[in-house]
Each structure stands twice: as C-alpha cells, then as structure tokens.
Amino acid sequence: MEDVTEAAVHPSSYYDAADWREVLDLRLDINPLGPSPAVRPAIKRAIDWIIHYPERTPQILRRRLANLWNVRPEQILLGNGTTELIYFLARAWLREASVIAVPARGEYFHAHRHAERVDWRNPEQWPDKGLLIVSNPNAVCGLPLPFDRFRNSLLATNNPVLVDESFIEFTDLPSAMTLLEQRPNLFVLRSMSNFYALPGLRIGALIGRAGAIDSLLEQREPWQVNVVAEAAALVAIEDREHAERSKQVVAEERQWMWSELRSLPSISPIRGEANFFLIHLAGGAADLCEWLRQRKVLVDNRSGSPGVDGEAIRLAIRTRPENARVIALLREYICG
C-alpha cells in the first residue's frame, strides 16, 4: 500500500548501503512476482522518447485501460500515482465536507485533515451528504464489503463517493465501476503500484462518468504520466499470463500463510482477500517490529491507526521462501 508514513521510507534509511538489498520489506504490498517480464524491455525502448514531452493526457493508455475495465476512454483521468490523485481530488472537492470510512490508507487522513470518520464495516450507516471515501477490498485489513450491501448503500444516495480499489486485481470481487451508469457522483480509484508492481513509476487512474471527468480535467495540470511510465503500463496490462499467474501465486500463498499464522499462539490474523495480512497482537507491536527490523525484516505497525483496535501489525504476502522466513521469525519471537 502506498502510504505517506513509515512505509514510504526506503530500507536504505535503516541499513548500510551495502546490505539494504538483503532486507525483506513487508510494509509494501506489491505483487510478489514483480512486474511483467515485458516491462524492462519496454522501459529500455522508452529511453529514446525522453527527449520529447509526453501527451498532456496519455490517450493510448486511456484507451487500453478503458478496454480492460469496460468503460469509455473519456471516463478515465490518469495521474502520477494514486497518491497524487488523492491530493488533487482533495483540492478539487475542497468545498465538500469529507467522510473517511475507517480503517483507511494514511494518505486520506493527510489530504482530508478535518474529515469525519465512520465505520467501514457498516455501509447502511454511511452518511448521505459530503464526500465519502471508502476502500474495497479494505486497504488495511484486506476484507471485502458484501457487494449487495455495498451496492444498495451507494444506490440509495447521490453524494460524491470515492471508492479506492487499489487491491481489487488480487481478488475476484466485482468493481464499483459496474455502477457508474446507475450512480451519479461515483468515482473509482485504481493503482498500477500493487498488482502491476510499478510503484516507482507512479501511475494511477480515476474512473467516473464522462462529464464529471471532463470537469476535473479542466482543473488538471498537464503531463502527469511520463513516457517511461506509460510504456511500462501499456505492456504490463497486456500481459494477461503474468496477471493470472500472479493471482494464483498470491491465492496459494495467502492460504499457506493463513494456516501458518493460525498455528501461532497469541496472535489473531484477519483473513482478507488482498495480498497482505492484518494481524492483531496481545501487545508489544512496536517491540516486535523492532525485533524483526534487527533481523532485516520490515513490517508495518498499525497500532493506533483509525479503525484498528488494539495492537496490530500488517505484512505483505511474498514468495514462499520469503513467507517461510517471516513465519519462522514470528514463531521464534512468540514461542521463544
């Protein structure tokens, strides 16, 4: 998950330059298989294009994403990562009172500092006024909202709603995009950082009704997506074999890690559908994070996060050797 807190700190900030590459960074929930193999050659080819300005709005990428998501190109606004879009929308909707369904990713609390907070788990109690921000699957615990309840809540209101679907590609959940024609003032946020493993290139997308997107484009600065990022994104979304393999690996590792975590005493993992686990602890999350850091494993301390009860850590699902490494360390720490 992209965050503006500790998760944004590069591992080299904690370790000597010579050894940071040995660090297992489980704070960032990126596809464990990495980007499509086609990405690196595409980036090399794109180097020759950097002497030219990119398109003000990348039309080819808009068309390809529209085809992937079954929407029209004019329904897509591209950005320099979802974080940039979150802050842009906060400025564009400055006059709207905002409400964040918690738990939620950290950027929203920075972009909407005076937002009200409501329980993500109870869509029937969400407000029908002001800008509502909600993630599905949840960006902190990984759980999905029951789609019937989610849809019914959205269709019963017409206030602006931003649905963050940054992790939906790891799941088989239906997208809120299917409701765009039925629900005015509905916007969906998608990221190419997590599933497509391109966080360093910064590509995000906002999807909504064409008229609403046109209105936002009028307020938009040009050149938000550079030529290298666009080249990588185009080949990444075309590699369906890599995408299917990624979903399969994450599903298998999620099941394996769930079984292993459930066998450990004194912890309570949440079984979500994304590529990470939120794990509740009896106590001492900060001590555990520091103990793991000394062993070159970084996890996210979620204790005190809005909507997260008690002590908790959050860690990404990786490859089997990496997952086995963190399970062995957790067992050593907990069982002593």
N, C-alpha and C positions, 0 to 999 in steps of 0.2 A: 504494500500500500504506500502510495506517495504520502508523505507527511512533512510538516514543517517543524517537527520536533526532533528528537534524537535520531529517528530513523533516517533523516537526511544527512547525517554525519558519516562521511566516508570512513571505512575501517582504518585507513592510514592515519586518522587523527588519534587513534588509540594505540597504535603499534608502530615500531620502527619501519621505515620504508622498505627494509629488506624482507620483512616477514609478513606484511599485512595480507599478501595473497594466500596465505595459509589459513586465514580467518574464515570461519563458516558464519556468514551473516544471515541470520534467520529473521531479521526485522523486516526485510523487504520481500514481499511475497510475489516473486517473479517466477514465471514458468521454469520449472527445474531443468527442462531440456534446452533452455535458452532460445534465442531467435531461430527462425528458419535458416537452414544452411544456405539459402539463396540470398540472405541479407548481406553477408560480407562481400560477395562479388558485386552486388548492386551498389553498395557504398563505394567500392573502388571505381566503378564506372562513373558514378555521380561526381567524383572529384573534378573531372573536366568541366563540370557545369557550374562550379562555384564562382567563376568569373562573371556570371550572369545573375541578375535579380531573379528570384522565383516569381511565379504568378502571385498577384495580390491575393487571390483566393484560389487554391490549387484545384482546378476543375477536373483533371483526370482522377485524382484521388477521391474527390467528391462523388464522381460517377461510379467508381469501383466500390466505394463503401455503400452507396445507395443501392447498388445491385446486391451486395452482400446482405444488407439489412432490409431489403424490400421496401424502400422508401424512395422518394424522388431526390435528385441531387440538390434542388433548391431548399430541401428540408434540413440540410446539414451545414453547420458552421464549424470550421476547423480551427484548432488553437494550438498553442505551443505547450501542449500537455494539459491535463485536466485541471491542474492547479491554476494555471494562467486563466483558464476559462472560469473557474470558480470565482476568482477575484474580479474578472471582467464583469461577470453577471452580478456580483455584489454591487459594483458601481452602477451598472445599468438599471438595477432594481433598487436603487438607494432609497427611494421613497416608500418602498414596500416594507412593512414590518415583517420580520423573518422568524420562522419557527424551525428548529432542528429536531428531527426525530432521533433520539439517542438510544444506544451508542452510535457514534458517527466518527468519521475521519477528522483529524485535527485541523485541516485547512478551513473547514467550515466555521469553526469557533474563532479563528483569526479573521476571516473575511466578514463574518457577521457577529461582531463582538457583543452586541446587545440583543441577540436572538433569544426568544423564549425556547424552552426545551420541553419536549413531550416524549412519551414512551413509544419507541419504535414498534413494540410488540402489539399495540392496541390501535389499529387503524380506525376503528369506529370512534375513537376519542380524539382523532386529529382535528385541528381547527379548520374551519371553512373560510377563514379570512387570512390575508397576509401570504407571504411566500413560504411554502412548506418544502423542506429539504429532507429527503428520505433515501436510504440506500437499499438495494435489493439485488443479490443477497447482501446481508448486512456487512459493512466493511470492517467491522471489529470482531463480531462473533461468528460470521460466516453463515448464519442461519437464513433461510429464505422466508419471505412472507407467504402465507397461503394465498394463491393468486386470486381466488374468488373473493376473499375478504378485501384484498388489495384493490382489485378492480371495482368492487362495489363502493368502496370508500371514495375512490377517485371520481367515479361517475356520478356520485351524489353531490359533488361540489364543483365549483368552477374557478376557485382561486388559483394563482400560479403554483405549480408543483414542479420541483426538480427531482427527478429520480436518478440516482447515481448507480449505474450498472457496471462499474469498473471490473467486477469479478464474474460477470454472468457467463462469459465464454467458457469458464471451467465447469459450468452446470448445464442442465437441460431445462432450465426454467424458461417460461415464456417471457418475452420482453414487454415492457410497458409501451414500446413503440407500436404494438398492435392496437393500442387505444388512442393513438394520436388523432385519428379522424373522428372519434366519438367524443373526445375530451379537449375543449379549448384550454389554453394556458398550461398545457402539459409539455415538459421538456425532459429529455433523456440524455444523460452524460455517459460517454463511453471513452475508455482509455486504451492506448496501444502499449502501455507500460507493462502491464501484468501478464496477460495471456500471450501477447506477442513478444514480450521480453525486449522492449525498446525504450526503457526509461530514460536512458541518456540522450535520446534523440528528441524527446518531448513532442508527442503527438496526442492530441485529444480531440473529441468531437462532441458537439451539442446537436441534438436532433429535436425538431419540433415541427409545428405547422409552418408552411412556406411563408405566409405573411408575417408571422412572428419572427422567423429567422431573418427575413429581409429587413425588418425593423432593427434588429440587433446588428446586422451587417452595416447599416448606416452609421452606427456608433463605433465601429470597429476600426482599429489600426490595421494597415495592410501588412503583408509579408510575415504572417505568424508561423508559417511552416517553411523551413528551408529546403533546398533542393536535395540535400543528402537524406534528410528525414523522409521526404516524400518518396524518394527512390526505394528506401528500405521498407516503408509501409506498403507500397504497391506490391512488392514481391512477397512480403510477409502474409498479406491477406489472400494471396493467390495459392499459397502452399497449403492446400487442404489436407494432404497426407500428414504433414507435420502437426497441423492443428488437431487432427483426430488422434494421432499418437500421443500428443501432449495431454489431451483429456483422459485418455486411457491410463497413462502413467500416473497422473495426479489421482485418479479414482482408485487405482490399485494401492498407491502409497498412503492415501487417506485412510483406507480400510486397514492397512497394516499398522499404521501409526495409532489408529483408534484402539486396536486390540492391545498394542503395547502400552499405551498410556493408561488404559483401563486397568492394566495389571499392576500399576504402581499405586502404593498407598498414599493417602494424604493429599491427593490432587483430584480435581473434578474437571475433566476436559469437556468441551462442548462439541458435539458432532455436527458441524456445519456442512455446507456443500461447496465451499470455496477451496482455495489452496493454502489454507492455514488453520491453526487451532488456537482458540482462546482457552486458557487453562486456569481455572480458579485454584488458589492455594490456601492452605490453612493459615499461612502467614509467611513473612520473610521474602517477599518477591524481590526486593532490592538486593538482599543478601544473595539470593540465588542468581540473579543477573550478574552480580559482581563475580561470584564464584565461576560462572560459565565464561565470563569475559577473560578471566585469568587463564582459562583453558582454550582461548581463541574461538569462542562461540558467542555470538551476539544475539540476544533475544530482546523483545520489546516488553518493557514493564508497563502494564496497563492499569495498575492500581491507581485509583483516584480518577480515572477517566470518566467523564459524564456517561451515565447509563451502565457502568460496570461496577458491580457490587464487590466490595472487599478487595483482597489481594489477588492479582491475576497477571499472567504473562501471556504473550501472544507470539507464536513462532510459525514460520512458513514451512510448508511441505517441500522437501527437496528430493534428491535421488536416494535410492535405498542405502548406499554406503553412508551418505550424509545423515539420513534419518536414523540409521542404526547408531551412528556416533552420538547424536544428541540423546537418544533413548538410553544409551549406556551411561552417559554422564548424568542424566536425570536419576537413573536408578542408583548410581553411586552416591549422589548427593542425598537422595531421600532415604535410601536404605542404609547408608553409612558403612 
